[in-house]
Amino acid sequence: MGNEESQAPGSRIDMSRPHSARIWNYLLGGKDNYEIDRLAGDKVAEVYPGMRDVTRQSRLMLTRVVAHLAGEAGIRQFLDIGTGLPTANNTHEVAQSIAPDSRIVYVDNDPLVLVHAQALLTSTPEGKCDYIEADVRDPEHILREAARTLDFSQPVALMLMGILGLVSDDQKPQAVVDQLLAALPSGSYLALYDGSDADPDYVEAIARFNANSGAVAYTPRSIEQIGRYFDGLELLEPGVVSVERWRPEPNRWGEPVAVSCAGGLARKP
C-alpha cells in the first residue's frame, strides 16, 4: 500500500460524491461522468434550465479567447487551471491549430481528469502538453510544476475559466489570481470567466446545488467583483461582459443565449 500520491489516478476517483469537472462534462453532453454527477447536473437544470446554455456559451468563449491569443496576440504558452474533462476544442487543439509550437499546461484536481488527459491531451510534435494534478488554491505548487514546461521569462496566457467560483471568499480568490499573475512577465494575459449573480434563478439553483449535492460549493459573484480580478491589467474590448457577448461568432448551437456567466481578457502591462 502506498500513499495517495503514489496510487494510480484511476484508483483515487471518488464516485460517491459529484465533482464539478464531471458535472460540467455531463451538461456539455459528454460521457465522462457518473450517475451521481448526472443526478447533480439534472437537479441544477431542473431549477435553472439555462444551465446547459451556460456550459455551451462559456465553452465557446474559451475557444474564441484562445484563438485570439494564439493568433493576433502571438501567445505561445498557456496555463489552463481548472481544465475539466477533455471535450471538443480543448485549449491545446485551438492554440496548436493556429500555432503548432504552442505549449500548454493543464491543471485540475480530479484524478479522472488526469486519466483522460494522459490519453487525450496529445500535443503536436512542435509543441508540448503537460498536465498537473493540483488545486487552484495552491498557486506556488502550480507555478513550480508548470515551470518544467513553460518559460516564465516569456509571456503566458493564464486561463481561469469557471474555476474561481470554487474558491470561497474566505479562501481569498483575488489573492490567488494576484499570486499567479505576479509570476508572469509583461505581455502575459489573464483570461477569466465565472458564474455571475445577475440571474436570481441561477443563484437559487446554485444555492440548492451547494446545499444538497455534496460537491465543493460554488460562489456566483457580481460582474463588478469578477471585473476586479482584472485590476491593474489592460482590459481588451468588449471588457467584462456576459460570455455570449465576448466577440460572438456563428456556432453550432445557433444564436447566442444570454447566460449568467461573465468574463473577459486582459494584458499585463
N, C-alpha and C positions, 0 to 999 in steps of 0.2 A: 504494500500500500504506500503510495506517495502522497505528497500534499496536493492541494488543489491546482497549483501552478503546473505540476508535473503530469497531471492526468490529461488524457486526450480530451480535446474540447467537446467532442460529442458526448462524452461520459458526464459532463458537467451541465448539460442542458436541463433546466428545471421546467418540467411540463406540468407542474402543479400550480403555477402562477402565470398569468398572461404577461407578455413582455411587449413594450411599445414597438420595437422593431418588427415583431411578428404580427401585431395588430395592424400596423401600417401596411405591411405586405398584404395582408388579407383584404384591407379596404381598397388597395390598389388593384385587386384582382389576382394577386399572386397565390402560389400554392405552398409556400414555405412557412407554414403556421400549423398550430394545433387547435383542437376543438375548443380549448379554454380561451385561446386568442380570438377565435371566431365568435364565441359567445360574448366576449367583452366588446368586440367591434360591433356586433349586432345591437348590443344594448345602447351603445353610444348613438348608432344610426337610428334607433327607434325614437330617441328623444330629439336628435338633430339629424334629419335625413340628408342634410347637406354635407355630412362628414366625408362622404366619398368625393364630393367636389373639392373639399379642402385638400385631400391627398393628391388628387389629379392636378389641380391648379398649382399647388406648391411644387410638385414634381416638374411641371412644365417650366416654372420659373427657374428651377435649378438648371435645367438644360439650356435655357436662354442665357443665364448668367455665365455658365461655363463656356459656352460658345463665344460670348463676348470677351471673356478673359483670355482664352486661348487664341482668339483671332485678333480683334482690334487692339486689345491691351498687351498682347505679346507675352502673357504669363506662361511659364513652362513648369511651374511647381504648384501643387495643390495639396493642402492639408484638410481633409474632409472628415470632420469629427461628428459622430452620430450618423454613421454611414447608413445603417439599416441593412436589410437584406437586399442582395443584388436583384435588380429588376431590369427593365429596358432603359437604355440611355443613361447608364451609370456615368459618374464623373469622368473616369478614365476613357470610356468609349467616346464621349463627346469631345474631350480635350485632345485625345490622340488621333481622332479622325481629322482634326484640324492641324495639329502639331504632333506628329508621331513621336517626337523626342520628349514629350511631357512626362513628368514624374509625379506620381500620385501616392500619397499615404492615406489610407483609410483607418479610421478609429471607431471602434464600437465596444460595448461591454457585454454583449451577448455571445456565449460560446457557439450558438447556432449560426450567427453571422460569420464567425471565424471559419467554421466548417465550409460554408458556401463560398466565402471569399477566397479561400485557398484553392477551390476548384474552378471558380468562375471569373475572378478578377485578374485576368491574364493580360499582360502588357504587350505592346508592340516590341519588336526587337530593339528599336532605337530608344525607347523609353523605359520606364520602370514602374511597377506597382508593388506596394507593400501594405501589410495590414498589421495594426497594433490593437491588441485587446486591452483596452484601458477605459477609464471613466473621464468624462469631460471635467469633472471636479478635481482632477489631478493633472493640472497643466504641466507641472515640472516633469512628470513621468512621460507625458505625451511628447513634449519637446525633446527630451533626451533620446527617446526611441526614434522619433521622426528624423533626427539629425543623421541617422545612419543612411537615409535615403535622400533627404533634402539638404540643399546647401543654403543655410540661413544667412549667408552674405549676399544672396541674390533674392529678388522679390518672390514672395509666396502668396498664393491665394488661400486665406483662411476661410473655411466654409463651416458655418454653424447653422445648418438648415433644420429647424424644428427641434433643436436639442435643448435650448436654454430654458424652455418651459418645464423641463425635468429637473432643473436646478431651482430649489426653493429660495425664497427671499433671504432666509437666514443663512443660506449657503453662498450668498453674495455672487450672483451671476455676473454682475458688472466687473467684479474683481477677477473672475475667471477670464473674461474677454480681455481685460486690460493686461493680464499677465501673458496671455498668448500673443497679443499684438506687440507687446514690449520686446519680444524676442525676434520680431520680423523687421527687416530693413525698410527704408524709404522705398516707395514704389510698390509695396505689397498692397493687398486688397483684403477687405472684410466683406464676405457675402453672408447674409443672415436673413432668415425669416423665422417667425414664431406665431403661435396661435394668439389672436388678439381678443380682447373682451368687447369688441364692437357689437356683437350679436348676442343678446340675452339668452336665446335658445341654445347657442353654442356653449356659453358659460354654464348654463344649467346642466347640459349633457356632460360636460367635463366634471362638474361637481359630483354628479351621480356616479360617474366612472371612478373618480377618486375615492368615493365613499364605499363602493361595492366591489371593485374589480380585484383588489389585492395587488395590483401593479403599482409601480412608482407613480406618485401623484404628479399631475401636470398642472402648471400655473399659467393660465392665459394672462396677458398683460396688455395695457393700453398701447395704442400706436405711439403715443408720446414716450412711454417707457421703452418700447422697442427702439425708438429713434435715438435714445440716449446711448445705446451701445456704439453708435457711430460718432459720438462726440470727439472732436479733435481730428476727424478724418475729412477728406474731400468727397462729399456725397455726390454720386452720379445721378443724372436725371433718370427717372422722374422723382427721385427722392425715396422716402419711406412710404410705401403705399401697399394696399391690398395686393397679394401676389398676382392675381389675374390682371392687374393693371401695370405690372412691371414689363414694359416693352412687349405687349402681346403680339402673337403671331398665329396664323392658322394652325389648327391642331386636330387630331383625330377625334377629340371629344366635342367638337363644334364650338359655338360661340362661348367665350369665357363667361363663367358664372361667378357672381360676387361671393366671396367667401370670407370667413372670419380668421384670416391669417395674413400677416403683413411683414414686409421686409424691404431690403434694399442692398445696394452695393456701393462701397466707398473705398477710396485710395488713401493709403497712409502717406502723408507728405514727407 
